[in-house]
Amino acid sequence: MACDTRPEPQTQTTDLTSLDIEKSVLSHALQGLSTRPPLSTQETWTPHASPASLDVDGATALKPQEKEHVEDSPSRSTTAIPSEDSGSETQLNIPTEDRRKSIQVVLEQSGKKGEYVFTSKDPVFQDALQSGIRQEAEKLLGNEKIKNKPRDLIFTQQFTTFDRQNSSAAHSPFRGFFTLFWIAMGFILTRVAAGNYRTKGSIFGDAEILHLMVDRDLFVMFATDIAMCAASSFGFFLHKAIAKDYLTWNRSGWLIQSLWQIFFTLTIIWVTFWRHWPWTHTVFIVLHVFVLLMKQHAYSFYNGYLSQVYRRRNILKSKLDQLDATSAQETTEQASPTAETLTATGIDNPNEGDLTRRVSSGPKYSTNLSKEKSEIASIGQAIEAGKPLDEEQIDAFRRVLNTEITILDEELRGKCTTTDSVYPNNLTLANFIDWTCLPTLVYDQEYPRQERVNWWYVAEKSGATLGVIWVMIIISQAYIYPVVVETVRQRDAGMSLEMRWKEFPWVVSDMLFPMLLEQLLSWYVIWECLLNVLAEVTRFGDRGFYGAWWNSVSFDQYARDWNRPVHNFLLRHVYHSSISFFHLSKMQATFFTFFLSALVHEILMFCLFKKIRGYLFVFQLLQLPLAAFSKTKFMKGRDTLGNILFWFGMFIGPSVITSLYLIV
């Protein structure tokens, strides 16, 4: 099936001529649009969701998990994970009420007899067809479910829920509530400004938080941030050395990169303590250092896997050259050691079908044929031994080697549409800088792109970013800062812990509403405004930065939907890697993923409050039993109750956690 099914804003064309599987593919696509069950909240990196054999982070550096996109609307994030015991890779979420009665498609003659070009503008149908192509191609190769086959994240063209370019959101029946929210924000700002003018003689009041942000080390903070971005190029230069065979990824490369990431993170955190920065500077730098840490890890470990595939391909090419230089001997009745090797590998008397349908006969990342136990390793050892081969044996070896090299070439090419992005051509400084600026934490060689940059849109979202940050400063100054200052004053004045505990309920109640507002605005300014600015400037097409997390009925659904870039990173580089490299069970891998996430959040609290308490760490881990509770029979079918419990936790959680760090 020679086609590129990457969704584009324009009409998508699929050539259905290379393989004779048109009927199967179309049947699969139509079935996906009519009969597939909707996704449940369990399709995430929870114990019931994903294959256990995929990894890019171990010493073997397997390639990341592929996830098919599920698209209810252009605004939905579309990552879905196939279950291990399901027969299909992709389950498209098509609610019963949204099923289509008809789909417009076009079949055009290609100019060659019996060949047609299939065209469809329907994005859901394109996804279903894409899945069908992959499944039927794997069946044609004789192995529908290859155990260690690395899979990629599929990126699609989409917009965020609240973006005006999203036609579905623009016509949402709840659009008025969005307008009401910002009108309410306007009245709050007016009320705060009037109160400041009445008591302070200025609408800005004392503006202590603004002074914290600009009065000290502002330029030092920006210089540190620039140095961080420059230092993150360490992985790029490491992979240039690996591509030139100065190092190998599976021996020393992954260890060097891991040690560098630890050093990089600890150094930047130390700088925040050394400079005695205010909390505004600290939060910005520490959050950005974790973003750069994830980007470095994704870039290095993905390219590390590709470097192993590239080395294996080169080794097999050298074996093929060695084979081509071998002279054939006459066939003898007595079996030679080489003939015994052929019999053992199952290619003594190969037929045409066996050779053309052969799948990869060894792990794609292995580069040590002497220790590998596979068909291709046996062939390599036979060639290396220099034993005499007859014409039939040489021909069989050549076909198997050519098939394996072709498979590895396809692995290196991935979804690339040009050779410029194929490893090692992707190891350029321009590619690395582009990757650093992209609003995603999952590295790929190519992404869907917009045709051009809409600079008016960039200006709009940039203005929204600055405006929302200003609103957050005003709310913090008016409603949070006075409570924090008073609580700290009581503690510094020597008030006993018992007396401070008596103040705890009042501190929590004073911060309930402002902390909820700050949480919502923080999410909006990053995932709706800032990431869309980066996406537009870089022409990045897949803007599924979040799902409808406000409708979550459990905390694991919230963890999956509110921050899709980090969720995808954890899914690929933590959950699957811990299963493959550390051989953890799904339950253990889930716990490890939540544990690591909770640890990172607690490190941020340590940098912010300069003390270790573990409150946020514990609350993060409490999401696990809450997620398990949401899957009990008692909660089954009670989505409204689940959403109430979710919002109750979101409402009181931030103020309770903040108050604990302030009081104790």
C-alpha angles and dihedrals in degrees: 000000000000104000143117107223098179106140113247133180088248129066112298119227123200123190109216098185110087097072128032096237103100095122094050093048095048091046090051092049094048090047089053090055096048115024111026116114119239119262118263128216089259093074095098137083090299122122094270100052124065147042114264100215103072125102143149099174106061127091087266088053100211117195120262128272119274116226126189119225122245113202124193091159135350089263097057120098105239110206115133130168122217117233118240097239098043121105095221132059098215133044112190116210105230111161115218093244091052098050113128122241092203140008123206112232133164129211114197130180112251096209094258123097112264094004124115137179115228115211130187133162094195108111096202091050089049091054092049092048090048091054092048092052092054095047095047092045090054091049089051089054089055099246115082095181114032107197100219100027108140115229133203135220109253114225119206137185109265144133133228120265098252096040115116089224089065104093093195093055093043090061096039115136087226094057090106092063089057089054091046091053093057092044087054089050089053092054091047091053091048091050092049093046092050091049092049092050091049096050104024103027091239132081089226095054116199092327093205093164092052090051090050089056100048110021100071135038095340093141091040088056092051091046089052090050092052090048089051092054092048093048091052087072088078090098091053093057091043090057092047086058091047092050089054090051095246088123138011123227099221094052110037107344098078091045093050091049093048093050090048092052091053092048092046094052097044092047094054092046089051090053091058090056094041093054093043089226122190117251093262093061093040096053092049096048097041093048091048093048090056091049091052090045091057092045092052091048094049093047096046100043095045092050088042089062091047091050089057092050089048092051092048091051091051091049091052091047089055089050089051091051088049090051093049089056091053118103117224120240127210116271113263128198094229112081113239124211087260092054089051089053090052092051091049092053093050098241100100093118105010122187126214095257094053092054099043093046096045117129126204106309096204142020109296093222098050117108100171107083092174092066098032118101105211142104094262091050091054090052091049092050091049091052092045091052090061094223117163115268130194123227094263093052093048090050092049092049091048093052094048092047092048090049092050092047090050091051091050091048089054090049091053092046094050109163094336116140094194133037090237090079098044117107124294091016089065091065096095130126090238091055091049094049090048090050091049091056097044117105094236135087096204114085121222133163094241136016133192108270137197116241094238144359118262101212092187087059090049090052091048095051093041090053090048090051093053092042095052091046088053091051090050091051092051094048091047092048094048104038112015107032096060091051092048093047093050093048092050091046091054092050093047091047089063100257109168121251090244091057092046090053088057088057092049098090091050093049090050093049093047091055101039099097100032092048091050090050092047090050093052093044093047090054092046096049093051106035099031104030113022098038091048090053090053091044093052095046091049092038088236108173106195104078099165091131093150144005131222092293092159087071093053116141094190138025094245089058089050091050089053098046111034097063112022098172092058092039091055091047093051091046094053104032104030112023100040094034093053089053094049102036102032094029092231122167119247091259092049092047090051091051091047091052093051090043093055092046091050091048092054091050091050091051088056090052090049091054091046101045098024092229138088115236105140097218095130090041091057094044090051092053090047086071088076097064089039090054090049090050091053089060096053123109089252092062096039110121093002098110094151091056090047091052091048091053090047094052092043089058092045091049100051100024101078095045094045093049094046091048091051092055090048099045102041 
